[in-house]
Amino acid sequence: MSLFKSRAFSKQNVSKISAIALVLAFTAGLSACAPEVGSDAWCKQMKDKPSGDWTANEAADYAKHCVFK
């Protein structure tokens, strides 16, 4: 009986570890898609984005990095 319990416990651990690894991989994938603030790609992305959708921080960063270089 204790052998069965240890197998069930290890399956739960594997499932939890797999779920955590999947979430970390997904998060890393999303963060790699966004260009670095201040880069030419970021400035172009912000220029194409409607200015009404900008946050205050984005507007300040755009002015700092793209307008007043």
BAFI-3210 file (N, C-alpha, C; in Angstrom, 3 decimals, decimal comma, padded with zeros to 6 digits):
// residues 69
n [1|2|3|4|5|6|7|8|9|10|11|12|13|14|15|16|17|18|19|20|21|22|23|24|25|26|27|28|29|30|31|32|33|34|35|36|37|38|39|40|41|42|43|44|45|46|47|48|49|50|51|52|53|54|55|56|57|58|59|60|61|62|63|64|65|66|67|68|69]
n.u [000,814|001,938|003,710|002,036|000,987|003,311|003,844|001,598|002,004|004,371|003,483|001,812|003,681|005,223|003,312|002,807|005,342|005,631|003,550|004,420|006,800|005,759|004,313|006,433|007,921|006,070|005,791|008,407|008,508|006,633|007,797|010,025|009,064|008,495|009,894|012,857|012,555|013,006|014,482|014,927|012,965|011,019|010,334|009,203|007,046|005,563|004,986|003,247|001,141|-002,005|-002,077|-003,841|-004,022|-001,728|000,134|000,909|003,566|004,587|004,314|006,072|008,486|008,613|008,924|011,374|013,181|012,693|011,947|013,518|016,343]
n.v [-001,181|001,257|001,627|002,216|004,676|006,257|006,308|007,679|010,092|010,942|011,258|013,449|015,382|015,475|016,424|018,973|020,163|020,077|021,791|024,215|024,562|024,887|027,286|029,051|028,852|029,875|032,497|033,452|033,329|035,284|037,621|037,853|038,760|041,458|044,537|046,208|048,969|052,132|051,298|051,261|049,672|049,640|052,358|052,645|050,867|052,173|054,532|053,614|052,786|053,902|057,108|057,617|055,251|054,989|054,638|056,736|056,353|055,155|057,298|059,166|057,732|057,482|060,155|060,700|058,793|058,669|061,120|063,211|062,497]
n.w [000,000|000,731|-001,352|-003,486|-002,632|-002,681|-005,414|-006,377|-005,139|-006,381|-008,994|-008,704|-008,005|-010,337|-012,115|-011,032|-011,270|-014,036|-014,799|-013,684|-015,115|-017,678|-017,414|-016,833|-019,215|-021,043|-020,076|-020,446|-023,203|-023,918|-022,906|-024,474|-026,855|-026,806|-027,740|-026,522|-024,347|-025,707|-027,862|-031,474|-032,674|-030,684|-030,569|-033,114|-032,865|-030,879|-032,219|-034,156|-032,584|-031,386|-029,899|-027,848|-026,511|-025,080|-022,060|-019,222|-018,491|-020,825|-022,615|-021,476|-021,676|-024,454|-025,246|-024,016|-025,152|-027,899|-029,030|-027,867|-028,367]
ca.u [000,000|002,781|004,290|001,013|000,923|004,493|003,681|000,607|002,642|005,333|002,735|001,355|004,852|005,577|002,299|003,042|006,582|005,344|002,722|005,281|007,713|004,969|004,039|007,691|008,248|005,111|006,160|009,648|008,165|005,965|008,712|010,973|008,408|008,417|011,197|013,373|012,138|014,018|015,084|014,257|011,754|010,029|009,858|008,303|005,834|004,800|004,508|002,113|000,071|-002,753|-001,563|-004,834|-003,829|-000,461|000,110|001,744|004,966|004,966|004,453|007,311|009,600|008,667|009,511|012,766|014,023|012,426|011,831|014,681|017,516]
ca.v [000,000|002,445|001,784|002,896|006,068|006,979|006,523|008,734|011,333|011,357|011,722|014,803|016,256|015,634|017,294|020,339|020,642|020,298|022,999|025,360|024,720|025,407|028,699|029,788|028,906|030,793|033,848|033,799|033,555|036,574|038,726|037,949|039,358|042,905|045,179|046,949|050,365|053,042|050,799|051,744|048,874|050,096|053,676|052,422|050,244|053,204|055,480|052,967|052,599|055,153|057,796|057,527|053,979|055,030|054,943|057,896|055,910|054,983|058,626|059,742|056,991|057,827|061,490|060,630|057,956|058,754|062,509|063,966|061,596]
ca.w [000,000|000,777|-002,676|-004,286|-002,197|-003,138|-006,850|-006,553|-004,713|-007,384|-010,166|-008,402|-008,077|-011,748|-012,707|-010,557|-011,868|-015,448|-014,906|-013,391|-016,249|-018,798|-017,133|-016,986|-020,648|-021,662|-019,641|-021,126|-024,602|-024,056|-022,627|-025,570|-028,009|-026,666|-027,918|-025,370|-024,298|-026,224|-029,095|-032,687|-032,865|-029,700|-031,013|-034,256|-032,337|-030,177|-033,223|-034,820|-031,600|-031,171|-028,714|-026,786|-025,810|-024,357|-020,625|-018,898|-018,531|-022,220|-023,211|-020,963|-022,273|-025,880|-025,345|-023,579|-025,994|-029,336|-029,464|-027,395|-028,335]
c.u [000,859|003,460|003,319|000,940|002,132|004,434|002,689|001,211|003,607|004,631|002,227|002,517|005,250|004,579|002,507|004,281|006,368|004,527|003,552|006,229|006,986|004,676|005,303|008,091|007,338|005,463|007,435|009,396|007,502|006,917|009,721|010,368|008,398|009,802|011,581|012,958|013,293|014,686|014,316|012,960|010,654|009,466|008,885|006,981|004,953|004,229|003,270|000,912|-000,673|-002,336|-002,564|-004,711|-002,530|-000,707|000,985|003,223|005,444|005,180|005,754|008,528|009,746|009,334|011,002|013,656|013,853|012,388|013,099|015,907|018,770]
c.v [001,245|002,689|002,529|004,375|006,856|007,231|007,653|010,080|011,828|011,832|013,146|015,788|016,520|016,568|018,749|020,939|020,934|021,565|024,249|025,620|025,300|026,890|029,534|029,918|029,883|032,235|034,312|034,081|034,890|037,737|038,905|038,650|040,882|043,524|045,992|048,418|051,243|052,568|051,352|050,989|049,321|051,446|053,529|051,824|051,282|054,224|054,932|052,781|053,926|055,814|057,796|056,253|053,939|055,255|056,175|057,531|055,726|056,330|059,290|059,051|057,326|059,196|061,447|059,931|058,177|060,195|063,275|063,084|062,377]
c.w [000,000|-000,575|-003,587|-003,918|-002,703|-004,641|-007,113|-006,180|-005,780|-008,660|-009,934|-008,504|-009,521|-012,429|-012,294|-011,200|-013,349|-015,646|-014,665|-014,558|-017,460|-018,615|-017,313|-018,453|-021,375|-021,326|-020,340|-022,600|-024,825|-023,851|-023,746|-026,777|-027,954|-026,867|-026,685|-025,471|-024,756|-027,498|-030,301|-032,937|-031,906|-030,115|-032,177|-033,786|-031,645|-031,157|-033,928|-033,897|-031,416|-029,855|-027,561|-025,969|-025,015|-022,879|-020,396|-018,958|-019,965|-022,891|-022,757|-021,578|-023,753|-026,058|-025,025|-024,608|-027,494|-029,851|-029,129|-027,280|-028,091]
res [m|s|l|f|k|s|r|a|f|s|k|q|n|v|s|k|i|s|a|i|a|l|v|l|a|f|t|a|g|l|s|a|c|a|p|e|v|g|s|d|a|w|c|k|q|m|k|d|k|p|s|g|d|w|t|a|n|e|a|a|d|y|a|k|h|c|v|f|k]
***
